[in-house]
């Protein structure tokens, strides 16, 4: 058993209101400079929709992530020969049009324009070329709230039943914020020829060494989530750094700190690094079970002994025992990874959302019978669509999560009205009364320190000479010629 620690974020999509506050706070702090105008390390997408960059989920087009081949994992599009042939050109990388051409407006013209009979206007100016743009054709949230539009929703590769878009009473939408997943098996790290991208051993954050990066952009091609960007001014790759200057002092990420809906939870999980490869080399429908099996019980004495032997500090072990991420991912099984079939083992998890009910008399009568709380079969968002997003197509896993959300609401309604806990109903979905209370607390009025359990790094006490120059996957090894 090789126990490692990882900072994990869980996002409750049932609470996201689509306000983009997380995106703006991240943008203002990290990417407000030349060359990074089009970078949104955290962005918010409307689903169903094309996403950002457009159709990033279509790996037939972009060829990112890993695939199983003869019982082993390999990068979908990159090998020794393709790497050599494409070292100066990436054929599968998104174009600027797949993002958008960053722009500003000539506000100075509103003040400097000569007196005339016409009202002066602020023309749109490209931040890349400096030339005037006649028509804006895209933006980071261009399809915001347009999930019923055939222009955008029809391009969602996860939507199998496209007849939904033709029937008003079946239309649905929800928001999904995205950031770098800081995966356990990151394709960007494996694809980088210069070894500029590395995964930190102390918290699992994936970073880019700007001094080593050569700007070859293999990382952008290999990342199936397209969360590595190219700075066209510096010629370097850039990506989400999980706000490590904040987390190292015990503060949560800027996106989580500013979140209006309080949908984000941060915590430490312990996992067995020896089982990562085996956990990824399974069928798509078994990936969720494999993900969960890697996550270890922070109260298990054997786990704690192995963790201490690996140099994991006591503060981190204490935080792991209180982690909301462990509760939501492993204890209750409520949180699921985004597109586990990409086989990067992402460490950002999502709680699938509920949705409005289908419009019919039958459903209306059922809602009255259940005091306004619908059943699984009456929700608009198809289970198949959610399964394509969060479980590699395994509909049973998503149905279990949605059922738990529904039962949780019914149980809390019963308790609020003075009823006793119905353990038979809770047991049917694998919940216990104590877990119901903890979930209700997390989903409603949990305080800052309950939603974000982040131990400070205390880097000066973590054997700095052993960590200096380390490549992140093991503390006993060094990279690029040692210390």
N, C-alpha and C positions, 0 to 999 in steps of 0.2 A: 504494500500500500504506500503510495507516494502522495501525501496530502499537500495540497496547495490552497491558497486563499485567493478569492476573486471578489472584487467589488461588482455588484450586480444592480441593475435598475429594473424595476417592474412598473409597467404603465397600465392603469385601469382605464380602458377605452370607454367604459360605460359612463365615466365622469368627464370625459374630454368635451369641452364646449367649442373647440375650434377657434380660439381667440388669437392664436399665433404669438402669444406673449413669450412663450419659451423660445421661439425662433428669433424674435427681436432681441431678447436679452443676450442670447448667444452671439448674434450678429454684432451687436454693439460692443461686446467685450473682445471677441476673437478675430473677426474678419472684416474690420472696417478700414482696410488699407488697399492700395493699388494692387491689382492682380488677383484680389480675393473677392471682388464685387459679386461675382456669381455664386460664390461658395455659401451654402447654408448648411453648416455642420449639423444643425438641428432644423428640420423642416417639418411641416405638417401637411398631410395629404388628405384629400377627400376620397373615400372609397365607396363604390367602385369608381375608378379613375385611372388615368394614364400614369400618374405619379411624377416624381422629380428625381433624376431626369426622366423624360418621357419613356414609358415602357421599360423601366429598369428591371422589372421582374422577368422579362422575356430573355432567358438565357440561350434560346436558339439564335437570338440576334447578337447578344453581347458576350455570351460564352464565358460567364464568370463562375466562380465556385469550384467545387470538387465533384467528381463522378466516380462510381465504383467500376473497376475494370479488372476482371479475373481475380476477384477477391481482395483487391487492394484499392487504395484511393489515389487518384491523380488529378491534377488541375485540368479543368475541362478543355482549355484551349492552349495551354502552355506546356512545353517539354523542352528538352535540350536543343533540338533542331529548330522548333518554332521560335524559341527565345533568341537564338542567334540570328535567324532570318529577319525577325521583327524588332531588333534592338533599337532601330532608329525610327520605327513606324509601328503604331498599334492599330491594326485593322478593325478590331472589335471594340474600340474605345468610343464612348459617346462623343458626338460633336457638340460644338457650342450651341447649335440650334436645338439639341435635345435638352439643354438647360434653358438658357435664354441669353440674348446679348444684353449685358448690363448697360443701363442707361441712366442719364440724369436729365434735368431740364434747364434750359437757358433762362434762368430767372432774372439774370442781369438785364436781359432785353426789356423786361417790364419796366425797368427804371431808366434805362439809357435810350430807349426808343425816342425818335424825334416826334414832335407834335404832329398829329395826323388825324384824319377823320375816322380811322379804324382803330379798334382796341388792339394793343400789342399783345402778342402771345409768347409763351415760353416754349420754344421748339424742343423736341426730344433729341438729345445728343448721345451718341454711343460713347461709353467709357473705354472701349477698346480702340476704336479708330479715331474718335473725336469728331466724326462726321454726323450730319443730321440723319435721323431715322424717320422715315415718312410714316410708318405704321408699326406700332408695337405688336409683336406676334407671340409673345410668351413672357412668363414670369415664374417665380418660384411657387406660387399658388394659383396658377392660371386657371385651373379647373375647380377652384374653391366653390363648394356647395353645388356643383353641377353634375352630381352623380346620375341624374336622369337624362343627361344629354347624350345623344348618340355620338356626338363629336369626341367625347372623352371617356365616358363609362364603357362604351362599346370597345374601346381599346384595352380594357383591363383583361389581362390574360387569365385571371382567376375566375372570371365570370363565364360559366359554361352555358347557362340558360339565358340567352340574350333576349328572349321574348319578354323578360321582365321589363325591359326598357320600353316596350310597347303598351304595357298595361299600367295605368296610373296607380291602381290600388295595390300593386305589387312593388312599386319603387321603394328603395330604401337607401340610406347613406349613413356613414359614420366617419369619424376622423381618426387618423392614425399618425401620431408624431413619430419621426424617425431620427435616430442619431447613430453614430458608429456603435456596433454591437460589441466591440472588443472581444472577439470570438476566442474560444479555446483552441480552435484549429484555423487560424486566420489565413485565407488564401493570399492576401496581400503580402504577408510576411514570407510565405513560401515562394512567391513569384518574384520578389525583388532580387535582381542579380547583384546589386551592390550591398545587400544586407543593411540597407538604411532603415528599414522598418523592423521594430523589435517589440517584444511583449515583456513588460516589466514583471519580474518575479514576485515583487512584494504585494502588488495589488491587481495584476493582470491587465493593466492599461496598455493599449497598443499605441506606440508613438513613432514618429518619423525623425531620424537624426538629420537635421538640415545640413550639417557639415559633410555628411557622407552621400546624401541623395544626389543622383546624377540627372534626375528628370526624365528617366526612360519610360515612366508611366505604365510599367507592367502591373504595378499595384492597382491602378485604376481599372485596368482590363480585368484583373483577376478577382477583384472584390465584386461579388454578385449583388451587393446592396448599393453599389456605386457611391460609397461614402469616403472615397479618397479623391481629392481634387488636385488639379494642376494649376499652380500659380504662374500665370503667363508673364509676370514681371520678373520674378526671381528664378524661374525655371526649376522650381522644387515642388515636390508633392506635399500636400497639407491635408490634415484631417482632424476630426474631433479628438481632443486630448482628455476627455472626460473630466475637464476642469480640475486636473490633478493639483494645481497650486491651491485650490480650495479644499479638496478632499484630504490633502496631506495635513491640513490643520483641523480636520474634523468637520468641515462645512460641506453642505451638499452642493451639487452642481448648480450652475446659474439657471439652467432650464428648470430644474426641480424647485429651486428657491423662489422663482418668479411665477410658478404655475398657478393660475387663478383657480382651476378646478381641483387642485391638490390631488392630481391623479398619479403622481410619481412616488415610488418607494425605493429607498436605497439601503442596501445592507450587504453584509459579508456572507459568502457561502464557502464551504470547504468541499473540495472535490478530489477524486482520485485520478491523478494525471496518468497513471499506468493504464487506465481503462478508456482513455479518450479515443484512441484509434479503433479499438474494438467496438466502442459505442457508436461510432460513425459508420462502421462497415456492416450495416444491417439494412433490411428493406425499409422503404419509406414509411410504411405504416407502423413500424416498430421504433422509429426514431425518438418519439416522445418518451416512451418507456426507457429507452437507453439513456436519454438525457437525464431523466430523473434518477436512474440508478447510479449515475456518477456522483451525484450530490450526497454528501455524507452527513450523518447525524452529529451535530456539534457537541452533543452531550455524551457520545459514546467514548468510554475510556481509551479504547484502542485507537480511535481516530485522534484523540487529544495527544496521546503518546507519540504517534507518528508526526503530528503537526509540530509538536515541540522539537522533535528531532530534526525537522526541516527548518527550524529557526523562525517559525511563525510566533510573533509576540503574544503574550498573555492578553493584552488589550484586544487583539484581533479575535482571539478565541472567545473572549467574553462577548464581544460584539456579534460574533456568529451565533451564539446561543440566543441572542435577543433579536436576530435579524428578521425584519418583515419579509425580506426576499425569500428566506428559507420557508417561512410559514406559507407564503403564497405559491411558491413553486413546488415544494416537496411535501409539506405537511397536508395541505388541502388540495394540491393539484389544480389550482385555479389559473395559474399563469402558464402561458405557452410561448415558445420561441417563434419568431417570424421566419417563415420559410425554412424549416429545418432540413428540407430536402437539398438545400445548397451545401449541406454537410460542413459548414464552418463552425458549428456549435455556438451560435450567438449567445451572448450573455446579457442581452436586453430582452425581457419577457413581457408579454402582453396578456391582459385579462380580456377575452373577447366580449364585445358589447351585446346587450339585449337590443331589440329593435321594436318599432311599432307593430301592432297586430295587423293581420290581413283584414280587409274591410268586407265583412259579410254578416248576415244575421246570426249565423251559427256562432261565430266568434263573439259577437256582442252578448249573446245569452251566456256563453261560457265565462266571459269576463264578469258578468253579474254574479255567477255562481261562485267564482273564486275571489270575490271582493276586489275586482279590478286588477288582479295579477294574472297574466296570461299563462298558457301552457307552452311547452316547447314547440308543438306542432303549429301554433298559430302565429309565430313570429315571422316577420317579412324577410329578414336576412336569411338566405338559404344556408343550411348547415354545410352543404357542399362548398359554397363559396368561402365560408369561414375556415373550413378544413383545408382548402387549398392555400390559405394564408398562413395558418398557424399549426398545422399538424401533418403536413406532407400528404394530405388527402384522406387521412383517417378520420371519418365522420364520427365514429364512436367517441373519440377523445373529446372533440368539441361539444358533442351532445351532453357528455358528462359535466363539462364545465358550465354550460348554459343551464342545465338542470340544477346544479348547485346554486347558481345565482338566483334562480326562481325560488327554490326551496328556502334559501336564506331570507328572501323578502317575505315569504309566507310565514316563516317562523318568527321573524321579528314583528310582523303584524300581529300574530297571535299573542306574543308576549306583551306587546304594547297595550293590547286590549284586555290584559289580565289573565290570559290563558296559560296553561302549563306547557313546557317543552314536549313536543311530540317526537320521542326518540326513534320510533319506528320509521317515520318519514325521513328524519335526519340520517338514520342508518342506511336507508335505501340509496342515498347518494354519497355515503362515506363520510359524513360529517358527525362530529360530536358536539354536545351543548357548549363545552368550553371553547371549541374552535369557532363556533357560531358567534359567541360573544367577542372573541378576538377579531374575527373578520368584520363584524359590525362596527367595532371600534376603529379599525383601520380604514374602513370605507366611509366613515362619517366624520367623527370629531376627533380623530387622532391628532396629538400634538406634533410639533416639529421633530422632537427627539424620538418620537415613536415611529414616524414615517421615515426618518433618516437616521440610521444607526451606523455611524461611520467613525471608526477609531482614528485618532491622529497617527501619522506615520512615525513620528519621532525618529527621523532618519539618522540622527547622530548616534542613536543607540542600537542601530540595526547592522552592526558589523560593516561599516562603510568600505573597508578595504576589500572585503570579499565581494561586495556588490558592485564596486566601481568597475566598469567595463563589462559587466555581465550581460549576457544576451537575453535574459528574462525568463527562459524556460527552465533554468536550473541555477542554483546559487553556487554550485561547486565548479562551474565552467566559466571560462572567459572567452571573449570574442575579439577579433581583429588584433591578434598578437599579444593578448594578455593585458595586464594593468598598464 
